[in-house]
Amino acid sequence: MADYYSNDISRKKRRRGGTRFSTKDLVKLLLDATMTVLMVVLLFFTITAIVCQYVSPEKSGFLSVVALGAPIIYLLDVVTMFYWVVRGRWYFTITMLLMVCVGAFYISKYYKLEVDRKYDVTYKESRFTKVMSYNVCEGRKSALLDYLLLHKPDILCLQEISTNTEHWSALTERYNSTNGKYPYSPNQILSKYKILRSGEIEGLHLMNGLWADLRIKNDTIRVVNIHLQSTAIKVEDTRFLESHKYLVDKERESKLRSIVSRLVENNRKRALQAKSVADFLAKSPYRVIVCGDFNDVPLSYTYHTISKGLDDSFSKMADGFAYTYNTRYKLLRIDNILLSPSIEVVSYEVDNGVELSDHFPVITRLKFNTNNK
């Protein structure tokens, strides 16, 4: 009986004093609350990142900016899912698993896993057509000529090339080029194959692209070289973001607003250019190869509009993650080589070992199987 009354007194004391949490319990509670908020935010941004490629920046500038962070958003989705697995919160785990699975269909535009794929280099060079797309940032470094002659691409699409240098003249002596017809264009197509004709893209300024029809064996292939509207992000903007000065800078709000507004404005300009390119490609009587600096990421409206009905050489034959723009975080793949589905992609690579520009060259090898478009 004494034990009964003793236990009863203890129960009353606990009721009067309330439930007491240990420090460990409080930490878990705080972490759970933080991760719940993060999960809700991630759900919003994951859906936004997926939807943004279908919505023109003319209608929503905000969506077009979110696409830049798609790989980071997806990575946080995976981390959040595993957190809830460890915590044993299965409702939250299943929610995040659904987001990860849905995102997997789109993240493949950033990460491509291939196993047990090997090619003999000599075999590739002798049997297939080697295509290189490279924004050379004026290309005034003398080492550029040595690099290009070393790799010997059959088709070479250059963006931002200065055509008044000695090494450019040396290139035109070795290749057929669009330089004769468009000597002042910063976008040039060079080819070991005969150029039948070339021209400008309707609705696009010559500074942003041109095309050439090449005679490859018994086939005609239309090569399109584009350099779309820049983001207008300056060097000081990049340094401001990469150094995390926006965390302490008193003028961070105005600086961040300026960066975002420029991104939105140029995303809208690029969307219009993308429509012009897509319309031009749809009218092509021949199979196409589209090379260039899109200045936009794979989940963008720009990429989606131009790539519709085409294969991406990255998606076909890349292995792992690829980036083509040289920043600290190495996340941006904005240079692409797209092509008609009947053209077979044999290999794909981005040469991140050469630093002759703020971009890296994209190299692919192709096989032309049939004369069908």
Buried (B, 14 or more C-beta within 10 A) or exposed (E): EEEEEEEEEEEEEEEEEEEEEEEEEEEEEEEBEEBBEBBEEBBEBBBBBBBBBEBBBBEBBEBBBBBBBBBEBBEBBBEBBEBBBEBEBEEBBEBBBEBBEBBEEBBBBBBBEEEEEEEEEEEBEEEBBBBBBBBBBEBBBEEBBEBBEEBEBBBBBBBBBBBEBEBBEEBBEEBBBBBEBBEEBBBBBBBBBEBEEBBBBEEBEBEBBBBBBBBBEEBBBBBBBBBBBEBBBEEEBBEBBEEEEBEEBEEEEEBBEEBEEBBBBBBBBBBBBBBBBBBBBEEBEBBBBBBBBBBBBBBBBBBBBBBEEBBBBBBBBBBEBBBBBBEEEBBBBBBBBBBBEEBBBBBBBBBEEBEBBBBBBBBBBBEBEEEEE
